[in-house]
Amino acid sequence: DADVTQTPRNRITKTGKRIMLECSQTKGHDRMYWYRQDPGLGLRLIYYSFDVKDINKGEISDGYSVSRQAQAKFSLSLESAIPNQTALYFCATSELTSGRQETQYFGPGTRLLVL
Amino acid sequence: AQSVTQPDIHITVSEGASLELRCNYSYGATPYLFWYVQSPGQGLQLLLKYFSGDTLVQGIKGFEAEFKRSQSSFNLRKPSVHWSDAAEYFCAVGFSGSARQLTFGSGTQLTVLP
């Protein structure tokens, strides 16, 4: 089984609809992240969470919200989807080692199309 | 602000040829460096990482990368490319004290000719 799973893998929605993307992990990591990928732009950070009670905005949080329901679950919501939110969305997890080193591990991605 | 540059948007090599993908970063702090690969329709897989120590690091699938502080670079290399290496490659940089956030390059698309 994959360590980081994302549901759905593909989604088509209409402008103005609310949509939720879900991420679950079995790695036991405290830290979780949401990124979006656009062609030619690499990955950009939307939100991140260091534990269940910690939520932080990333580089491009406008139009998005998140919920950390448990250590293993981190959801991303688009309250009112717009076409420029069409992108590939990745969830990632990590843990901080005693040497303060951190490696992020990514899920398979959710491809979202907003019409 | 920190930034990562992958100057080559697209590289084409023949199978069996050597490969070097370039990555440069800008920031004054000590970097953590990563290379990820994204195969078509797949997520990002970690190829290798550098935190400290030996500046030449070995990764999976026969890849290696060398950190050169004087050049602010972390180029990815492979001596002999296989057709299955065709994918998009991303360099990412984090910095001590800001490990919560990685900055990604825009990616290099690798095409392998038979």
Interface residues (C-beta under 8 A of the other chain):
Chain A: V4 R31 G40 L41 G42 L43 R44 L45 Y48 F50 N56 G58 F90 A92 L96 G99 R100 Q101 E102 T103 Q104 Y105 F106 G107 P108 G109
Chain B: V4 I9 Y32 F34 Y36 Q42 G43 L44 Q45 L46 K49 F51 F90 A92 G94 S96 A99 R100 Q101 L102 F104 G105 S106 G107
